[in-house]
């Protein structure tokens, strides 16, 4: 098991949604210290004060935009300068709902940099750091059920999540003999700001299609992380979808998903 109590865990994308709830869960259920990373400084300050006052843990933050390569490097440098990081939760991500041909190139590049490039860079830096220091730490990559199937009208997003799934499971095998674990967490839809910004909150509600609250999802995520699961899909419906993706033709799945995700014209 991964022991989080009185140890530092870094959580990206922690100013709202799943990342924020994971940070709370680490402090509340595990008594762990939390280093939170996101763009919105005021929200991070408020979260850190909450964690310190309610749960008696240490909490600190780094303001960073993970679509910026310089910020990614700075996060690692600042995180490891004075702290002994034992866990890393790479949760930051952005999405887009709509026709792939209408996705602005700059938006796509920012999505790629945030969802994929920053995750690869940070996981590489932290894995090397763990190995060099002989720290049997753990990392968690937040993917999605959409990694298992092609999702029309979320083509770029599901593509980035498919990369995370494949890369995370492969990397996990490479570093496991060093005592370092990589958990790929693949939830379904979560009722968060991300869904609101994409416009999908009007399409899918809590309880629909395996949708979960961020609090419930964070509980599943931390359980998988602490038990060093290689891959975890929370919820029976989501697990069924992941299984169906292995058994049914991908073309069929893409057609059925297109019906659900097609924007109203």
Secondary structure, DSSP 4 states (H G I P E B T S, - for coil): ----TTSEEEEES-SSHHHHHHHHHHHHHH--EEEEEES-HHHHHHHHHHHHHHH---EEEEE--TTSHHHHHHHHHHHHHS--EEEEEE-------S-GGGS-HHHHHHHHIIIIIHHHHHHHHHHHHHHHTT---EEEEE--GGGSS--TTSHHHHHHHHHHHHHHHHHHHHHGGGT-EEEEE----EESHHHHHHTGGGT--TTGGG-EEHHHHHHHHHHHHHTT-SEE--SHHHHHHHHHHHHS-HHHHHHHHHHHHPPP-
